[in-house]
Amino acid sequence: MQMKNKYYLSSYITQNELAHLIKSEMRTNQGIALWEVDGDNVTLLKYWELERITGMKKHNIPFYSLDDMKSFINDRLSEFNLSLDDIDEVLGTPELDSQSDNAVYKLGNNDFSIHTICHICSAILSEMRVFNNETIVALAVDGGPDGYVQNKYKGYGYCGLVSKKGKISELQPISSPGILWDMAHNVFHMQEGSLMALATASDSVCYYKGNLDLECKRLKDYYIFADFIERVKEEVYSLTDSDAGVCFSGFDERFSEEENRISMCMKIIQDASVKMMEKNIEQLLEMYDVKPEDAYLSITGGYGLNCPTNSHLMNKFGFKDYIAPPCVDDTGIALGLGLLMLYKKYPNMKFSLKNAFHGQADQFDLFLQTKKFDNYIEEISDIDYAQVTEDLIAGPIVWFYGDAEIGPRALGHRSILGDPRYLKTKDILNVLKQREWWRPIAPIILEEDIREWFENAYVSPYMLHTMKIKPEKAQFVPSILHLDNSARVQTISPDNCKVLYDVIRKFKEITGVPIICNTSLNDKGEPIINKINECFNFALRKKFKVIYVNGKRICLKNHDLFTERVPAKRNNELFNKLNDEDIKVLSKKFNPCNISRDNLNFAFQLMSLFRNIDLTDEKNALFIVKYKRIYTI
């Protein structure tokens, strides 16, 4: 008798009525993964990032009710003719969890957060061939764990380990630069990616003499980093023109004074971050007698998006290769959670993530049946690779293809593509995206040409590494270079993205350049586009003449007749279904003691401690206030 395949769901989502009403953040970048198991063969059927569906950037708002949560999941599962009733096990969200024992989350001892363990598993278990046959030095470093299922201030928030041919070492506490970057985001009011770009953009350098040797292994010790940032900011912001050549290099005239100061601060923070990561790696190499030339490096957590650090560590230590998923930040928690769960159940499991394309697809023929955009379509034709090159030379194009990539970066299925040979391409794309002029545009390069064009080069399929262009090549690709002649590189092969690979191969055949510009398909403040109607909305608002959708070339017309001025509305009804009066009435019901928003946010950040506490009881309300006072101290 043939065994029935099993289905599993790993979920990184949240539910709470009052937290929904006040839009309190409990988990960021929420997501759900659906798995199928046939014997020891594991398949990731689909990966849903909530922000792509709802349009709410870094989706962090909880569902209002358990019914809403189940309805949302069942809508997703219906694509596979499944429902929650068909799922053998659900893990990660207590309201749905079929496991009551937190031991299922553990890897090693209990001194480490579940959150950081999921990060590390999202990488080391993503390619089981590598896990079972190689040595991996793995680090999980971010701004800190969530408190939804575990007290985030208890134990270590960040971990490192060494895996040798499938045998995992004890977890080791390490320091995370992610806290520094989280704090910098709050201090300078810029996203971490912008801060990273600005750090390398200007020539201004502060000759900082302070201590860069920092250590913070528990989230509760964050004040160590807070003091450091305060000292750095105080020194940099005290500089004047008279200090040029003595205390700093002088202001870079291409940037505003504020941008110069932020850039100088971030250079110092980056130096401290790199020093911290070097120390973490040296600790693991020595402890487990690992030669880096025989090992893979793995960095997950939000700080794993710091491409200059990843490349510096690869080159400094000479690691054999690099392993990480495209979703190294919290978008990958559901992935790591699922892999950990399945590894514990099926220790001989066979799994390969293979590529980044596990998100939602959209059917062009079904889209056309709606006839909503008929008035804006002039012509539809099949893809012709020489024509794509002509279109790229004429100007940037919108590119929508197949299943969406997972993680925070566009990797060739939801992209805006351009010709890298002209600096104006970068300028056009930054205007389209409403970004600062100095923001770089990433290149996609044919994998076989990476070493010919970049120094100290190696394969980088998920755009997690920064490399310097070879001096003799820089003149040919000005649009993809940072101001220091580096680039955040993505390599492409026919195995991971065949159609776009063929596009770039034809572009190389015609122009001699095996590179194109790639930036994410989205407007400012909008998540990466998920569906075809969102793609058309964007293209028409931004006046694109040509777009490509699922292998079809579409020429657009009547742009001036398109009256929409904002991104297309996405499926977020479950998170906006209550009107102001409903919210007022329900808030009074769930919070009759008038607990302040600040104190409620604190409680929801530590949901694992307060989940079963009745907030309508005045004694419990007072307890939260007292508890917060203790933690603040």
N, C-alpha and C positions, 0 to 999 in steps of 0.2 A: 504493500500500500504506500503510495507516494505521500510524503510529509507535506503539510500545508506550509507555505511561506509565512513568516511572522513579520508583523509591522510594529515599529516603535516610534515614539514621538519624544524628542528632547525639546523642551520649551524654556525660553528665557523671557517670560512675560509676567505681568502682575495684575492683581485685582483687589480693589478696595473702594467702597462707595465714597467715603469722605475724601480719600486721597484723589479720587477722580474729580470730585466737585471742586477742589481747590487746586487741581492740576499739580499735585506734588510729585516730584521725581523720586521714583523708587528703584528703577533699573533703567539704564540708558542703552540705546541701540538694541531694543528688544527684538527677538526673533524666534523662529520655530523651525525644526528640522524633522523631516519624515524619512524613516529608514525602512528598508526591506532586507530581511535575512533569509537566505536559502542555504541551509546547511551551515557552512562556515563562511559563505560568500555574503558580504555586506555591501549594499548599494544605498547611496544617498539619493533618494528619489526627488526631493525638492527642498529648497532652503528659502524660507520666507522671512525677509527683513521687514518689520512693520513699517518703517519709515517709507519704504518704496510703495507700500500699499496705501497708507494713510496720507502721505505727503507731509507728515510732521517730522521735521528734521531731527535726527537722533532720537526717534520716538521714545519718550520716557513716561508717558501718561498711562496710568493703569486703566483696565477695563472697569466699568461701573459695577457690573454684576457677573456672577459666575455664568448665568445664562448667556450674557453677551459674549463672554469669553468662548464658551462652547459653540455658540452660533458662528463666531468668526472662524474658529478652527474647522468646524464642519464644512463651511463654505470653501475653505482651502482644500480640504480632503476630498471634496466631491469631484475634483479634477481627476482623481484616481478611483472614482466609484467607491470611496471609503467614507466612514464616519468614525467618530470616537469609539463607537461600539466595536469597531473592527480592530482597534489598536490593542496589541498585547500588553504594552506597558507605556506609561507616560511618566516622564521624570523631569524635574527642574522647577516646577511651579507647585507649591504645596496644595493649592486649591484643586489641582487636577491630579496630583501625584499619586501613583499607585504604590509607591514605596514610602513607608513611614520611617525607615531606618536610615539616618544620614550616613551610615557606614558605606552605603553604595557609592557615595561621592568620593570616598577617600582613596588616596594613593600614597601609601606610606603611613606616617603617624598623623595624629589629630591636631598638630600645632599650626597647621597652615589653612588658609581660607579656601573654601570650595571654589571660589571665583578664580583664584590664581592657578589652582590645579586644572580647572577646565581650560584656561588659556594654554597651559603647557601641553595638555593632551590634544588640543586642536592642531598642534604641529607634529609632535613626535608620533602620533598614531594616524596621521593623515596619509602616509605612504607606508604601509606595513612591510613592504619589501625593504625599505631603508631601515625601519625600526628593527626588523629581525636580523639584519645582516651587517649593520654598521654601528659605529659609535656616534652618539649625539650628545653634544653639550648644549643643554636647553635652559633658557632663562625666561621667566614670566615677569614683566616689569610694566606697571601702569600706574595710574593715579591712586589706585586703591580699590578694594573689593566693594561690592554692594552688601547691604545688610538685610537682604530679604529673607534669606534662609539661615543666616549665621551672623553672630555678632562680629561686625567687621573690625572692631577695635580689639578683639581677642586674638591672641596668637600672631603669627607672622602673615603679613599681607602679600609677600612676594617670595618666590622660590626659584631655586635652580636645582638641576639634577644632571646626572650623567647616565645615559642608557647605553649598554654594551650588548649588542646582538640580542635585544629583547629583554635583557635583565636591567631593571631600573634600580638606581641607587636610592638611598634615603634622600628625602628632600632636604635641601639646605637653605637656610635663610639668607637672603641677599638684599642689597639696597636698591631702591627703584628711583631713577631720575624722573619717572613719570610724575611724581609729586611736584617736582620743581616746575615742570611744564604746565601742570594744572594750575599752580599758583601764578605762574607768569601770565597765563590766559586771563585769570581774574584781575591781576594787577594792571595789565596793559590793554585789556579789553579787545584782544585779537585772538583768533583761532590758532591752535598750536601749529598748523601747517603754514599759516602766514608768518608766524614768528620764526619758524625754521627757515623760511625763504628769506625773510628780512635780515636774519643773522648773517647770511652769506652775501646779501645783495650789496650792502654799502662797504666802502673802504675804511670807514671810521672804526678805530680800535682803541679801547681804554687799556692803559698799562696797569691793569689791576694786580696788586701785590698781595691780596688777601689769600686766605686759606681756601683751596679748592678740594681738599680731602674731606668729603662729607659721607656720613653714614646714617641711614634711617631705614630700619628693617620692619618697623611696625607703624601702621597708620597713625596710631596715637602719638607718635614722636614727631609729627609733622612740623612742630614748632622749630626744629633744628633747621629745616629748609626755609621756613618763613623768616627766620633771623638772617639767614644768608642772603635771601633775595632783598630784604630791607637794606642790608649793608651795601650790596651791589648797586641798588637803585640810588641810594643816598650819594655814593661816590660819583656815579656817572652823571647824575642830575646836578651835581655841584660844579661840573666842568664848564669853563668859559673859553672864549677864543684865546685868552692870554695863557691858557694851559696847554695849547697846541704845541706838540713837539717835546713836551715834558711829561705831562700826565696822560696825554692821549694823542692820536695821530692827527687830529683836526677833523672838522666836520666835512663830510662829503657833500659837495654843493648840489649834487643831483637829487638829494633828498631833503625833506623838511628837517628842522632841528629836532622835532619829536621823533621822527623816524630814525635819525642818527642815534639818538639816545637809546631808543628801544633796541636798535641793532647792536649797539655796544653792550647793552645788558645781556642780550641773548647770546652773543659770542661768549661771554663769561659763563653763562649758564650752560651753554653747550660744552665748553671745556670741562666744567665740573661734572657734567653728565657723562662724558666720555671717560673721564678718569674713574668715575664710579663703576662704569661697566667693565673697564679693564680690570679693576680690582676684583669684581665678581667673577670674571672668567679665570683670572689667575688662581683664585681660591679653588674653583672647581677642577681646574687642570692639575693642580698640585695634590689636592685631596684624593683624586681618583686616578692619578698617574696616567694622564691622557696626553698624547702627542697630537697637537692640533692638526698637523698635516694628515693625520689618519682619521679625523673626525669631522662630522657635520656640525655647524653652528645653527642654533635655533633661537630666535628672539620673538616672543609674543607679548601681548598686552599693548596698550596704546602707544607706549614708547617704541614698540617695534616698527612704527611708521616713520621713525626718525632715520631716513635713508643715509645721511652722512655718517651717523654712528655705525650702522650696520656695515657699511663698506669699510670704514676705518678698522673695525674689529676683524673683518675678514682678511684684510691686507696686513694688519699688524701681526696677527697670530698665524696667518697662513693656513686657515682651515681648508679642508678638502672640498667642502661644498656647503650649501645653505638649505635649510628646510623650514618652511613656514607656510601657512595657508594665506590666501589673499585677504582673509578677514582676521588680521592679527589683533585688532582692537575688540571692544565688547560685541561687535557684530558677529564675532566668532565663538561666543560663549556657548550658544546652543550646539554648535558643531563639536566643541571639545567635550561638552557634557554627554552628547550622544556617543561619541567615540569611547569615552571612559566607561559608560554604562555597557556598551556592547563588548568592549575588551574584557570586562569582568565576567560577562556571561559567556563569551566565546573567545577564550584566550588564543585559539588558533585561527582567529578570523582573518579573512583576506579582504583587504580594502585598499583602494587608491582613489584619492580625490581627483587626480588626473589633471583637472583644469579648474578655472574659476567660474564656469558657466553652469550654475545650479539654481539660479533664480527663476523668476517667472518668464514665460514666453507669451507672445501674443500673435494671433493669426491674422495675416493681412487680408485674406479673403473675407473673413468675418467682419473685419473693420470696414471694408468697402461696402458690405451689405447694409451698413447703417446709413450710407449716403450723406453723412453729415458734412463731409469735406469735399463732395463732388465738385462744387463750384470753384474749388481752389486747385484742382488737379488738371494740368494741361495735357500731360502725357505719362504713360507708364510703359516701361520696357524692361527686358531682362538685363541683368548685369553684363557689362562688357568691360574687361579690365583696362583696356587701353582708354576707353571713355572715362573711367574713374580717374585715371591719371590726368586727362585733359580737364576734368572737373576740378581736381585738386589744384592744378596750376592756375585755374581761373579764380579760385577762392575757396575758403573753407566749406566743407559739406557736412551735413548731418548723417550719422551712420547708426542705424538701429538693426540689430541682427539677433535672431534666435533667443535662447535663454539668457537672462540678464546675468552679469557677473555678480558674485557675492563679495561683500567687503566694501570699504569706503572709496575705492578708486575705480575709475572707468578703465577697463582693460580690453576694449575693442568690440563690445557688443552694445554699448550705450555711450557713444562718443561723438565728439565733433573732431573731424580730421582736417589737416591742413598741410600745405607745402612748406617744409622746413627751410627752404633755400632763401627765403626772403624774410627780413626782420619784420616787415609789415604784417606777416601772418600772426605773429605774437601780439602785435598791437591790436589787430582786428579782433582776435579771440578774447583778449582782456577787456575790450570795450563791450563785446557781446555778453560776456560773463559779469560785467560790472565789477571788475577787479582792478587792483592797483597796477600801474604800468610796469612795475618791476617784477611782477609775478611770473615765474617761468612756465613754459609749456613743455610737457613731457614728450619724449620721443618713443616711438615703437620702432625697433630695428630687427631685421632678419637675424635670427640666432646665429647663423653661420658667419655673419659679418661683424659681430660685436667686437672681436679682438682686433680687427683691422681699423676700427674707428675710435675705440676708447682704450685708455690706459688701464692696466691692472684689471682687465675685464673678465667677466664670467657670466653665466646664464642668470637672468633675473626675470622670470615670467610674470611676477606679480607687482612689479614696480616698487620694490622695497630697497633699492640700492642707488646710490649716487656715484657716478663715475666721471672722470675728467676726459674731455675730448682730446684726441691727439692733436698737437698744435697745427699740423699740416692739414687737418680736416675741418678745423673750426670755421673757416671762411665759407664752407659749403652748406652749413646748417645753423645760421645765426639764430633762428627762431626757437631752437630747443635748448639754448645754453643759458644757464644762470650767468650773472655778471662776473663770476669767477671761472667761467668756462667749464663748469660741471653740468651734469644733466641727471635727472631722475629717470633711469632707464628701465624700459620694459622690452624684453626679448620675445620674439614670436617664432613659433615653429609650425609646420603643417599638422603636427600632432595635437596642438592645443587651440588652434584657431585657423583652420584651413582657408576659409574664404578671404579673411583679411591678410593672411600670409601671401596669398596669390595676388592680392591688390598691391602689396608693397613690392613683391617680386617684379611685377609689371612696371611699377613706378621706377624701380632701380634700372630695369632694362631700358626705359625711355630717357631717364634723367641722369643715371649713373649714381644715384644716391639711394641706399637701401633703408631709408628712414622716412617716416612721416610724423607730423605733429599729432598729438592726441590729448584732448582735454574732455572732461566729463560732460555729458549731455544733460545739462540742467541750468536753470537760472540762479541768480544770487539768492541764497536762503532756501533753495528748493532741493530736496533729495534728488539723486540721479533718477532720470525719467524711467518709468516702468512699462508704460503701455503706449500703443501706437497713437492714440488720440492725443496724449500728452506731447508726443514727439511732433505731431502736426501743429499743435498749438504753439509750441516753442518756435518751430521753423517759420511759421507765418508771422509771428510777432517780431522775429528777428530778421525777416526779409531774406531768408535763404531761397535761392532759386532752384537748387537741386538737393534732394535727400535720397538716401538709400534705405529701404526697409525690407528686411528678409530676402535680400538678393534681387530686389526690384529697384530700378531707377525711376524716380518720380520727379517730374518737372512741375513746379508750382506756379500759380498765377493769381491775380486778383488780391495780392497782399493787402492793398489799401482798403479792401472791402471787409477784411477780417477785423472785427471790432473788439475782440478780447484783448485786454491789456495786462492780464496777470496769468500766471501758470494755470493749467487746467486743474479743475477740482478733482481730487482723488477720493477714494472710498474711505472716508473718515466719519461716516454718520454715527457710528457707535461711540465716537469720542466727542461729538458735538450735538447730541440728540436732545439735550436739556436746555430749555430757555432760562433766562435770568430769574424768572419767578420760580421755576422748578428748583433751581439751584439754591435760591434763598430759603425755600420751604424745607428742602432736604438737608441743607446745612444745619438748620435749626434742629432738625430731627436727630441727626447723627452727632451734632456737637452742641448740645444744650448748655454745656458749661462754658461755652465761648472760649475754648482753648485758643490761644493766639496762633496765627498762621506759622509763625516762627517755631513755636513749640510743636505744632503738628508736623511740620516738615522734619523736625528732629526725630520725632517718634516714627515717622514713616521711613526715614533713613535707617532706622534700627528696627525694622518690621519684625525681625526674628524674635526680638524681646517683647514687643508690644502687640503681636498678632492676636493674642487671646485676652487682651485687656479690654474691658468695656469702657469706652471713652465717654459714655453718658453718665458714668458714676463720678461724682465730684471728687471722691477720694483718689480715684485713678488719675483724674485730671491734675490734681495737685502733685501726685507722684511723678508725673511726666516733667512738670516744672522743676521739681527738686532734682530729678535724675539728670536733666539737661544741665542744671547748674553745676553738678559734680563733674560731668564730662567736659564742660567748658573750662573748668579750672584745670 
